[in-house]
Amino acid sequence: MVPSCLQQKTQLHLSASSVTEGQTIIQKVGGRPSDRVLSWSGPEIPYGDPRWQRVDEDGSVFVYSAHYDDAGTVAIVRVIAVARHPLPYTHVWCRYYGCCGSGSVIANVSGTLQHLRIINRRYIVTYVDCPLDQMLGSLPYAVSVDKTSEAIGTTFLVIRYSFGDNKVNNDWHRGAANTTATRWNITRCVPALQAEFNDHKHLLEMVAVSTALGVDHFVFYVESIGPDVRKALHVLERLKLAEILPWNLHLEEEDLFYKGQFPAIQDCLYRHLHTSRYLLFGDVDEVFVPRSHPSLLSLLDHYFTKNPNCGAVLFLNTYFYLTVPPDVPPEGHPQAAEFARRHQLQFLLHTQRESWIYPPTERSKPAVDPRKVETVSVHLVKKLRHPYQQCVMEPDQGLLHHYRVAPAQPSRPTFRDPFLWRAADNIVKEMDRLLRAYNETTIS
């Protein structure tokens, strides 16, 4: 069973305090000053919790988190990492620690590095696959990933068992935890917030709309944010709507794509392998909208039941323009309309969208059953588990609303699409709750 003493810290309590992580890189990495590559502004990250750590002194490989993966043929511990391209080496040492962080190594096995997707960057998202030694007799508490057999304990990651404290049988094969009940129906994964992002109202509106449509959990990764968003995340965490995770790797765009969007996606996938029935992957300016069902849950349940071979479904993208003046709200929602105008709710007021709907894998975003996929990319699922396949949601059933700044005169034809107003009363109710909590909250 899962180690009984395993107490996963899945929440990071954000505050305005500034604490810099003690671990830094000795040399320059990708031309960036070494003391800025691994750093964190916020409360101290508990030892073993998710955070970027270097495997070697020259910063060729970084690891972030470790997850128990029993959805394949053989259970393994999968470590989320980034590594230079081409790979500086392909084999590492995975050292397992017993319960609970006592420092004793209970197994030492050979692990494998593999790039997930080759793109034009110095660093690429990577898996470190660590086999589980069946002679252990119980599941390990933590793992370190080391370059050589001599370098012991360079890193330390508490292994995440996504089925929590539920008991499972101690075989290492597929299905060991498939009977456990999920904690959430739909989890929404958001890549690293960056560039001192500070539009708290936009973030809260995305949460309010998504919650009104059926999302009941959010995961945010924090690279750099402003004080207003810091406060908003604190509110969402306190309301038990979200978990906030530190993203203390600061590589430039030429080194790592979009602040590590790919590894954040993989971490969220394995973090919620068994805790959520479905996972959605999207940015703050996007919302998944059910158009043939009253909620995302009923839509996804219907879709995956009707299409049992599908492990993932792509929601096609269409743009709503924030630079086009707001429309007059439709009749029938006078209180919601007044609230939307007073608080300038962008997702409700901006109803002018392109008639063009982008084809699959071009701006689309996936919704997945996490136990049926192995690797997720930004706009598609890169690898599914056998025998599942990737499918495409028909736009009249579900659509990705993408709200963007665009020229005042869009190049493509647009039309008025007030569909989201069907959920306006619930959206406004949820937004009012979040704004009240935000205004009543102070953080030090």
C-alpha positions in Angstrom: 0.0 0.0 0.0 1.0 3.6 -0.1 3.4 4.5 2.7 1.2 5.3 5.7 3.3 8.2 6.7 3.1 9.8 3.3 1.7 13.3 3.8 1.7 15.0 0.4 1.9 18.8 0.6 -0.1 19.8 -2.5 -0.8 23.4 -1.6 1.7 26.2 -1.5 0.5 29.0 0.8 1.5 32.2 -1.1 2.4 35.4 0.7 4.0 38.6 -0.1 7.2 37.6 1.7 10.3 37.0 -0.4 12.5 34.0 0.2 15.1 32.9 -2.3 15.8 29.3 -2.8 19.2 28.4 -1.5 20.1 26.0 -4.3 21.7 27.7 -7.3 23.6 26.6 -10.4 27.4 26.9 -10.2 27.9 27.7 -13.9 26.0 29.8 -16.5 23.1 28.0 -18.1 22.0 29.0 -21.6 23.8 32.4 -21.1 21.7 33.3 -18.1 23.4 34.2 -14.8 23.6 31.1 -12.7 22.0 32.5 -9.6 18.9 33.4 -11.5 18.1 30.1 -13.1 16.9 28.4 -9.9 15.3 30.9 -7.7 11.9 31.4 -5.9 10.2 34.4 -4.4 7.8 33.3 -1.8 7.7 31.2 1.3 10.3 28.4 1.7 9.4 25.3 -0.3 9.3 22.3 2.0 12.1 19.7 1.4 11.0 17.1 -1.1 8.0 19.1 -2.4 7.8 19.9 -6.2 10.5 22.3 -7.2 13.1 22.4 -9.9 16.4 20.9 -8.8 19.6 20.2 -10.8 20.9 16.7 -11.4 24.4 17.7 -12.4 26.7 20.6 -11.8 26.6 22.0 -15.3 22.8 22.2 -15.4 22.3 19.7 -18.2 19.3 18.1 -16.5 16.7 19.5 -14.1 14.0 17.5 -12.3 10.7 18.8 -10.8 8.5 16.1 -9.4 8.1 12.3 -9.1 4.8 10.4 -9.7 3.7 6.8 -9.2 2.4 5.7 -12.6 0.4 2.4 -12.6 -1.7 3.1 -15.7 0.7 1.2 -18.0 1.6 -2.4 -18.3 4.1 -2.2 -15.5 4.1 0.4 -12.7 7.0 2.9 -12.6 8.0 6.1 -10.9 7.9 8.8 -13.5 10.0 11.9 -12.9 9.1 15.2 -14.7 12.3 16.8 -16.1 13.9 19.0 -18.7 17.2 18.2 -20.3 19.5 19.6 -22.9 19.1 18.6 -26.5 20.7 16.3 -27.6 20.5 14.4 -24.3 23.8 14.7 -22.4 23.3 11.2 -21.1 20.5 8.6 -21.2 21.0 6.7 -17.9 20.8 7.9 -14.4 20.6 6.3 -10.9 17.2 6.3 -9.2 17.6 5.9 -5.5 14.5 5.1 -3.5 14.1 6.1 0.1 11.9 4.4 2.7 9.3 5.9 4.9 9.5 8.7 5.7 12.5 10.6 4.5 14.8 8.9 7.1 17.7 9.1 4.7 18.1 5.4 4.2 18.3 4.2 0.6 16.2 1.1 0.2 16.9 0.5 -3.5 19.2 1.7 -6.2 18.1 1.2 -9.8 19.0 2.3 -13.2 16.7 4.9 -14.7 16.3 6.2 -18.3 16.0 9.7 -19.7 13.9 10.3 -22.8 12.9 13.5 -24.6 9.2 13.8 -25.2 9.2 16.2 -28.1 12.0 17.6 -30.2 11.7 21.3 -30.7 14.1 24.1 -31.5 15.2 24.9 -27.9 18.3 24.1 -25.8 16.1 22.4 -23.2 13.3 20.0 -23.9 10.7 18.3 -21.6 11.9 14.9 -20.5 10.7 11.9 -18.6 13.0 10.1 -16.2 11.5 6.6 -15.9 12.6 4.8 -12.7 11.7 1.1 -12.5 10.2 -0.3 -9.3 12.1 -3.1 -7.7 9.6 -5.8 -6.9 11.9 -7.0 -4.1 11.1 -3.8 -2.2 7.9 -5.2 -0.7 6.3 -1.8 -0.3 6.1 1.4 -2.2 8.9 3.9 -1.7 8.5 7.3 0.0 10.9 9.4 -2.1 13.4 9.2 -4.9 16.6 11.0 -5.9 17.9 11.2 -9.5 21.7 11.2 -9.7 24.0 11.3 -12.7 26.5 8.8 -11.4 26.6 6.0 -8.8 29.0 8.2 -6.7 26.8 11.3 -6.5 24.2 10.3 -3.9 21.3 12.5 -3.0 21.9 15.4 -5.4 18.1 15.7 -5.7 15.2 14.6 -3.4 11.6 14.3 -4.5 8.7 12.9 -2.4 6.8 10.5 -4.7 3.3 11.6 -5.5 0.7 8.9 -5.2 -2.4 10.5 -6.8 -4.8 8.1 -5.0 -3.7 9.6 -1.7 -4.2 7.5 1.4 -6.5 5.0 -0.3 -5.2 1.4 0.2 -4.2 -0.5 -2.9 -2.9 -4.0 -3.3 0.8 -4.3 -3.6 1.2 -5.7 -7.2 3.1 -3.6 -9.7 0.7 -4.1 -12.6 -1.9 -2.1 -14.3 -5.1 -1.5 -12.4 -3.6 -1.4 -8.9 -5.5 1.8 -8.1 -8.2 1.9 -10.8 -11.0 1.1 -8.3 -10.3 4.1 -6.1 -12.9 6.9 -6.2 -11.7 10.2 -7.7 -11.7 13.3 -5.6 -12.7 15.7 -8.4 -14.8 15.4 -11.5 -12.9 17.9 -13.7 -9.5 19.5 -13.0 -8.3 22.4 -15.1 -4.5 22.7 -15.5 -3.1 26.1 -16.2 0.6 26.5 -17.3 3.1 28.7 -15.5 1.9 32.3 -14.8 4.7 34.5 -15.8 6.0 38.0 -16.6 4.6 39.4 -13.3 1.1 38.6 -14.4 -1.2 40.7 -12.3 -4.7 40.8 -13.9 -6.6 39.2 -11.0 -10.0 40.0 -12.3 -9.3 38.2 -15.6 -8.0 35.2 -13.7 -11.0 35.1 -11.3 -13.4 35.5 -14.3 -11.9 32.4 -16.0 -12.3 30.5 -12.7 -15.9 31.7 -12.3 -16.9 30.8 -15.8 -15.2 27.4 -15.7 -16.7 26.6 -12.3 -20.2 27.6 -13.4 -19.7 25.2 -16.4 -18.6 22.3 -14.2 -14.8 22.5 -13.4 -14.3 21.8 -9.7 -10.5 22.0 -9.3 -7.7 24.1 -10.7 -3.9 23.7 -10.7 -1.7 26.9 -11.2 2.0 27.0 -11.6 3.7 30.2 -10.5 6.8 31.5 -12.2 6.3 35.3 -11.6 3.1 37.2 -10.6 2.1 40.5 -9.3 0.5 41.2 -5.8 -3.1 41.2 -7.0 -2.8 37.8 -8.6 -0.9 36.5 -5.6 -3.8 37.6 -3.5 -6.3 36.0 -5.9 -4.5 32.7 -5.8 -4.4 32.8 -2.1 -8.2 33.2 -2.1 -8.7 30.3 -4.5 -6.5 28.1 -2.4 -8.3 29.1 0.8 -11.7 28.3 -0.9 -10.2 24.9 -1.7 -10.7 25.5 -5.4 -7.1 25.4 -6.4 -3.6 24.1 -5.7 -0.7 26.4 -6.3 2.7 25.1 -7.2 6.1 26.9 -7.5 7.8 27.1 -10.8 11.3 28.1 -9.9 13.1 27.5 -13.2 13.9 30.7 -15.0 15.2 30.0 -18.5 14.8 32.3 -21.5 12.5 31.5 -24.4 15.4 30.4 -26.6 16.4 27.9 -23.9 12.9 26.6 -22.9 9.6 26.9 -24.7 7.1 29.2 -23.0 8.6 29.0 -19.4 8.2 25.2 -19.4 4.6 24.8 -20.6 5.3 21.2 -21.7 6.6 19.9 -18.3 3.9 21.7 -16.4 1.3 19.8 -18.5 3.0 16.5 -17.8 3.2 17.2 -14.1 -0.5 18.0 -13.9 -1.4 14.9 -15.9 0.5 12.6 -13.5 -0.3 14.6 -10.4 -4.0 13.9 -11.0 -3.8 10.5 -12.6 -6.3 9.1 -10.2 -7.7 12.1 -8.4 -9.8 13.5 -11.3 -12.1 11.9 -13.8 -11.1 14.4 -16.5 -8.4 16.9 -17.0 -8.6 20.1 -19.2 -5.5 21.9 -20.3 -5.8 25.6 -21.2 -4.6 29.1 -20.6 -6.1 31.9 -18.5 -7.7 33.5 -21.6 -9.5 30.3 -22.6 -12.7 28.5 -21.5 -14.1 25.1 -22.4 -17.8 25.6 -23.2 -20.3 22.8 -23.4 -22.8 23.6 -26.2 -25.0 20.5 -26.4 -25.1 19.7 -22.6 -25.8 21.8 -19.5 -22.3 21.1 -18.0 -18.9 20.0 -19.0 -19.3 16.9 -16.8 -22.4 15.7 -18.6 -20.9 16.5 -22.0 -17.6 14.5 -21.2 -19.5 11.6 -19.6 -21.7 11.4 -22.7 -18.9 11.7 -25.1 -16.5 9.2 -23.6 -19.4 6.7 -23.0 -20.5 7.0 -26.6 -16.9 6.8 -27.8 -15.2 4.2 -25.6 -12.1 4.0 -27.8 -11.4 7.7 -27.2 -8.8 8.5 -24.4 -8.7 12.2 -25.3 -10.9 14.7 -27.1 -9.8 18.0 -28.7 -11.9 21.1 -28.2 -11.6 23.3 -31.3 -10.6 26.9 -30.9 -12.4 30.0 -32.0 -11.5 33.6 -31.2 -13.5 36.2 -29.3 -12.1 39.7 -29.7 -11.6 41.9 -26.6 -10.8 44.9 -28.8 -14.3 44.9 -30.4 -16.6 47.1 -28.3 -18.8 45.1 -25.9 -22.3 44.1 -27.1 -25.6 44.9 -25.5 -26.4 41.9 -23.2 -29.3 39.7 -24.4 -32.6 40.1 -22.7 -33.7 37.9 -19.9 -30.7 38.4 -17.5 -31.1 42.0 -16.2 -29.3 41.4 -12.9 -26.5 39.5 -14.6 -26.2 42.2 -17.3 -25.9 44.9 -14.7 -23.3 43.0 -12.7 -21.3 42.2 -15.9 -21.3 45.9 -17.0 -20.3 47.1 -13.5 -17.4 44.7 -13.2 -16.5 44.7 -16.9 -16.7 40.9 -17.3 -14.9 40.3 -20.5 -16.1 36.8 -21.2 -19.7 37.8 -21.0 -19.6 41.2 -22.6 -17.4 40.4 -25.6 -19.6 38.2 -27.8 -18.2 39.0 -31.2 -16.3 36.0 -32.5 -14.7 34.8 -35.7 -16.8 32.6 -37.9 -13.7 30.6 -38.5 -13.1 27.5 -36.2 -9.5 26.3 -36.3 -8.9 22.7 -37.3 -7.8 20.0 -34.9 -4.2 20.4 -33.4 -4.2 24.0 -34.5 -5.0 26.1 -31.4 -7.2 23.2 -30.1 -6.9 22.2 -26.4 -7.4 18.6 -25.1 -9.7 17.1 -22.5 -8.5 13.7 -21.3 -9.2 10.8 -19.2 -5.8 10.8 -17.4 -5.6 7.1 -17.1 -5.8 6.6 -20.9 -3.0 9.0 -22.0 0.7 9.0 -21.5 2.0 12.3 -22.9 0.0 15.5 -23.5 1.2 18.4 -25.7 -0.2 22.0 -25.8 -2.7 21.5 -28.7 -3.0 17.7 -28.8 -2.2 14.5 -27.1 1.2 13.2 -28.2 0.9 9.6 -26.9 -2.1 7.6 -25.7 -2.1 4.3 -23.9 -3.1 1.2 -25.9 -5.7 0.9 -27.3 -7.1 4.4 -27.0 -7.1 7.2 -29.6 -7.5 10.9 -29.9 -10.9 12.2 -31.0 -12.3 15.6 -31.9 -15.3 17.3 -30.3 -17.9 18.6 -32.8 -18.2 22.4 -32.4 -21.9 22.2 -31.9 -21.3 19.9 -28.8 -18.3 21.8 -27.2 -16.1 24.6 -28.2 -13.0 26.4 -26.8 -13.7 30.1 -26.4 -10.5 32.0 -26.7 -10.5 35.7 -25.7 -7.8 37.7 -27.3 -6.7 41.2 -28.1 -6.9 41.7 -31.8 -7.0 44.7 -34.3 -10.2 46.7 -34.1 -11.0 45.4 -37.6 -10.5 41.6 -37.5 -9.2 40.2 -40.8 -11.7 37.3 -40.7 -15.5 37.7 -40.7 -17.1 37.8 -37.3 -20.6 37.4 -35.9 -22.3 37.8 -32.6 -22.3 34.6 -30.4 -23.9 35.2 -27.0 -24.0 31.5 -26.2 -22.2 31.9 -22.8 -25.1 34.0 -21.6 -27.1 30.8 -21.1 -25.0 30.3 -18.0 -24.8 34.0 -17.1 -26.7 33.8 -13.8 -24.4 31.0 -12.5 -21.3 32.8 -13.8 -22.3 36.0 -12.0 -23.1 34.2 -8.8 -19.7 32.6 -8.8 -17.9 35.7 -9.8 -19.6 37.7 -7.0 -18.5 35.0 -4.5 -14.9 35.2 -5.6 -14.8 39.0 -5.7 -16.3 39.2 -2.2 -13.7 36.8 -0.9 -11.0 38.7 -2.7 -12.1 42.1 -1.3 -12.4 40.7 2.2 -8.9 39.1 2.2 -5.6 40.6 3.3 -2.3 38.8 3.0 1.0 39.7 4.6 
